[in-house]
Amino acid sequence: MDLIDILNKKIPHTSQATNGIRSVVFYQTDECKNLIREACNFEGFSLPEFQPLSDDNVTAYGQQEGIEIIVVELNESRDLVVDAERICHLLPNSASVIIVGKEDSISTIRRLRSLVLYYLFWPVTKDEFIDFTLGVYRNREANSGIGLVRKAKQISFLGCKGGVGNTFVCAEISRYFSKEKHSSCVVVDNAYHGGNIDIMMGIEGFEKREVRPGSQVLNLDDAASQSLLKKQSSSLSVLSLTSPELEIDEIKQFTKAAAGHLSQTNNFLLEDLLNTNNLIYNVRELIELSNCIVLTFSPSVSSLREAGKFKRKLDDGLGLDSSVRIIMVMNCLLPNGDATVSQEEAEKFLKCPVDIVIPHIKKLDHKLLEGKSIISHGGKPARALEDLGALILGEERKSSNGWFR
């Protein structure tokens, strides 16, 4: 009788803890799909939603509200970690993600763990899959193991000097990520006493949020940080703070703390940073802050020299083990006939390739004042900006089959 009482108490508890799990499985093979389906049926668990792995399906189903566990099969991937990193930006940070793959390597597990992803080595039995999934779910409930919430990727857009169009590039990429890639983005405006981020992003009635003396970083939470945002669209916002009384460093710390909270609910934080003479973050802070640094310069001698100086500082600070990527962007603000430096000359001086060249855009100021997005109107400038977005995401531009070939 005691044994029956124990079983009667245990079975409903397990059922209650698992039947309500909302999950999605993105599969590559029928073998994996069928095993998960059979395992859930056998245990009496709610069936996940099954979708073939593709960029369109991840976009359509990955951002649904209330999804708790997402399983991504990468058994047919050529580079499991690279493909896993690619799709992270399409998945909600609140969901626990299980990567299923055939790479039996400690380095693979460590790299996925650094992305806050679980890894399940294939092949598995039904019991092993159920036990692993239940372990992930229990970690969610206890907020233990690999973190409950992943953090946003931080992309730092850095103009080598003023007037090179760095804010324009940052704004266009934020629009591209939010509209075309369906990723939630926050642009962090680090021009605390000026700037034109509102014009670049087409936001009317824009005012920076004022931080009052006595505002404490320790009092910030997720809700308070969300209230500081100015919405451009449902998936794109701007964090822009100012204060006539606080010092620059105090506003910086407040902005950094708010961005930390926002990184838990968004896919990307895009930092719009001032020119190197008034840089808010030093090189060490910038490297620690960023997953990727986009260094923008114009085709002029003075701009190129500043770009070379800062590129060398970044190279010295990165070291051999750093995973931070540097992307060099030459933004041709002037017509080709007025440019004093060619791409070949820039590459020779920088001793590295220029990754993206954005061609001159006629009547750019007029288009921006009308609230138009350059990247959505086609042409060579739009294609260059799309290439930059793909480069940041690690995509290969651009195949008919999407990412997973």
N, C-alpha and C positions, 0 to 999 in steps of 0.2 A: 504493500500500500504506500509506503514511503517513496518507493521508486516511481510509482504511478504519479504521485503528487509532484515529484521533481520534474518528470517529463511533461506533465500538463502545464507547469509553470514556464518551462523552457521553450516549448514549441511556439506558443503565441508571441513570446518576446522576440524570437528570431524573425517570425513572419512580419511582425509590426515594424521591425527595424529595417526590413529590406524591400517589402512589397511596394512601398511608396517612393522608391528611388526613381527619379527622372533621369534617363540616360539616353545617349545617342552613340551608335557604333558606325564609324566610317571604315568600310572594309575594302580590301583589294582582292581577296580570294573568297570563293564560296566555302572553302574548307574552314576558314576562320569564322565566317558568318554562321555556318551551320553549327559549329561547335558551341558558339555563344548562345545561339537560339535553343539548342538541345539542353545545354546546361541550365538555362533559366527555366525552361519548361519542366525539367526533372525536379528542380528545387522548388517550383511553384512561385518563382519570382515574376514580377512584371517584366514583360518583354521590352527591351530598348527599341528605339526607332533605328532601323537599319538603312544606311545610305551608302552607295558606292563612293569611294574616296575621289573627290574632284574639287577643284577650287570653287566651282559654283555651288556644290552641295555644302561645303564647309561654310561658305558665306551665308547660304540660305538657312541652314539648320543650326549652325554653331552658336549664333547669337540669340537663340530663343531664351526667354526668361524662365528661370526656375530649373534649368538644366544643372544637375548635380555632378554627374560623372560622364565623361566623354572618353570613348575608346577609339583610338586611331591605329589601324593596322598599317604597318610599313614593312611587311615581309618582302615586298617586291621593290623596295627602295634601293637605289644605288649608294646613297649616303644617308643613312638613317637620321643622324643628328642634324644635318643641314636641312633635310625635309621637315623634321620636327620643328626646327626653329622657324622655318618659313610659315607654317600654319598657326604658330602661337598667336600671331597678331590678329587672327580671325576668331579666336575662341574667347569666351567670357572669362575674365580673370577669376571669377568666383567658382568656376567649375574645376573639379579635380580631373586631370587628364592622364590616361593610361596609354602609353605607347607600346604596341605589340610589334616585336621584330626578331630577326634571326641573328643579329650581331652579338656574339658572346664575348664581350670585352668589358673589363673594368673601366676603361677610359670612356666607353659609351655610356655606362651607368652614371659615371661622375658628371659627364657633360650634360646628360639629361636632367640629373638632379640639380645642376646649377641653373637649369631653365625651369625648375620647380615642376618637373614632370615625373610620373612614375614609369617604370619600365618592366614589362613582362616578357620574358624570353620565350620564344616559340621554338618547338611545339609544346603545348601544355595539355593536360587532361582537363576534363570538365570540373573535377573536384578542385584542381589547382586554380582554375580560373575563378571559380566561385569564392574560394578562400581568399584569393588575392583581392578581388573586388570588395568583399566584405571588410577586409583589412583597410582598404582605402576609405570606405564609407565610415568605419569606426574612427579613423583618423580625422575625418571631417567633423564628426560629432564632438570629438575630444579636442579638436584644433591642435593636433600633434602630428608627428611624423613629418613628411614633406608638407610644407605650409599649406594652409587652407586656401590662401589667396596668392596668386602670382602677381608680380609687379609689372607695370608698364615698361616697354622699351623706351629708353631716353635717347633722343636724337638731338645733338647740339649743333645748331647752325651758327657759324662764327664768321663774321665778315672781317677780312684782314685789315680793313680800314673803313671809315665811314663813306657812304655813298656808292657801295659796290652792289647794292640790291639784295643784301642778305635777308632782310625782312620779307621782301617780295618772294624770294625762293622758299623761305620757311612757310609763308602763308599758302603758297600754291601747293606745296607738298602736303600740308595739313588738309587742304580741300580734297586733294587727290585720294589720300588715305581714307578720309571719312566718307566721301561720295562713291568712289570707284571700288575701294576695298572693304567698305562697310565696317571700318574700324573706328572705335571711339577714341577721339584725340583731344588733347588739351595743349594749346600753345601757351607757353610761359613767356610773358613779356618782361624782359629784364631792363627795359628803359623806364626807370621809375619816375623820371621827371620830363617826359617828352615822348618822342617816337610817333610813328604813324601806322601802328599795327591795325587800327580800325579801318583805315583806307585800304590797306592791302587785303584785308579779309572781307571788305564790303559790309561792315557793321555800322548801322545808323544809330544815332543817339548814344554813342559810346562815351563812357566816362570811366576812368580808372577807379578802382575801389580804394577808399582812403583807410589807411591803418592809423588808428589813433594812439597817442601815447598811453601807455599802460596796458595795451593789448599784449597778452602773454602767449608765447608759443606753446606753452604747456596746456593752455586752455583750448587749443585747436583740436577738433575731432573731424570725422568724416563729414558730418552734416554742416559744420561751420565752414569747412573748406569748400564744400559744394556751393554754399551761399556766396562765396567770393567770385564765382565764375560769371562771365558774360557769355551767353549762348549765341553762336552764329547759326547753328542748326541743332537738331536733336542729338547728333553724334560729334559735334565740333564746338569747343568752347575756348575762351581766352581767360587766363589768369593774369591780370594786370593790376598791380598794386602801386600806391604812392602814399606819401605823407610829407606835409610841409614842415614837420617838426622832428621826425625821426632821422637818424643818420642812415647813410646808404647801407652800411653793414647790418643795421637792425632790420631794414626792409628786406634785405637779402635773406636773412635768417628766417623771417616770417614767411617769405615766398617759398623758400626751400622746404619749410615744415609743411605748408599747405600742399605743395606739390607731392610730398611724400604720402600724404593721405590720398590724394587724387590718383596716385599711381596704382592704388589697389582696385580702382573701379574703372580704369581706362586702359586701352591697349597701347597708346603712345603718349609720351610727353615730348613735345618739340620745343626746345629752348632756343629763343631768339636772343642771341648775345651781342653785346656792343662791340665796337672795334677794339683792337688789342691795346690801345693807349688807355682806355677806360674799362678794361675787362673786369667784370664783376667777380669772376672766379680765376684763381691762378691756375697754372698748368696742371699741378697735381690735383686740385679740386675738380678741374674740368675732366680729367681722365677718370677719376673716381665716379663722377656724375654720369658719364656717357657710356652708352653701348656703341654709338657711332658718332663721329664728328665730321660735319660737312663744312669744309673751309672754302669760302667764296672770295674770289678776287676778280678784278676787271682787267682787260688787256691794256694796262698802262705800266710804265716803268716803276712808278712809286708803289702802285698796288702790288705788283709782282715782287718787289723787294720785301714788302711787309709780309706777303704770303710765304716767301722763302724763310724769313726769320722765324715766323711762328711754326712753320712745318718742322724746322730743325728742333725747336723747343719741344714739340710734341713727340718727335722721334726719340729724343733723349729721355723724355719722361716715360714713354711707353714700356721700353724694355722688350725682351724677347718673349716673355710669357703672356703679355697682354693680349686680350681678345678684342680690344677696341679698334674699330676700323676708321681710317681717315679717307674721306672722299674729296678730291680736288675738283672744284667747279669754277670754270671761267665764264663769267656772265658779261656778255658783250652789250653794254649799255649804249655804246656809240656805234654808228654804222661802220662797216668794215673799212671803209676808206679813211676813217678818222682814228682807228685803233693804232697804237704805237707798238704793240707786241703781238706776234703771231702765236698760234698754238705750239708750233715747233720750237720757237724761241723760249716760250714759257716752260716747256718740258725740259729743254736743255738747261735752263737756269735752275729749275726746281729739282732736277735730277730724279724725276719721277713722272709717270704719265698724268696728263690732265684727263680725268675720268669723264667729265661731262662739259660740253661747250654749249651754252645757251645763246643762240643767235640773237642779233639785234631785233627788238620789237618796235615797230613803228607806232608812234602816238601812244606809248605805254601809259604815260601819266593820264591822258584823256580816258583811256579804257578803265584804268583803276578807279578814277573818280566817278565813273558811271557804275561802279560795283561789279564789273565784269571779271570773270575768272579766265586767265589766259589758257590754262591747261584744258579747259572744257571747250575751247573754240577751234581745236585742231591746228595744223600747220607745223612747221619745223620747231618753233619754240615749245609748243605743247608736247611734241614727241621727245624733245630733249628733257623736259621736266618729268615726263612719264618714265624715261630711261633712268633718271635720277631716283625716282621712287622705287623702281624695280631693283636698282642697285642697292639701295638701303635695305630692302626686304630680302636681298639675296636671290632674287628671281633671275632667270635667264630670259632675256628679251628676244622674241616672244613667240612661243610655239602655239599651234592650234590645239594642243592637248593640255594646255595649262602647265603646271609645275611638274606633275608626276609622270615622267615619260616611261 
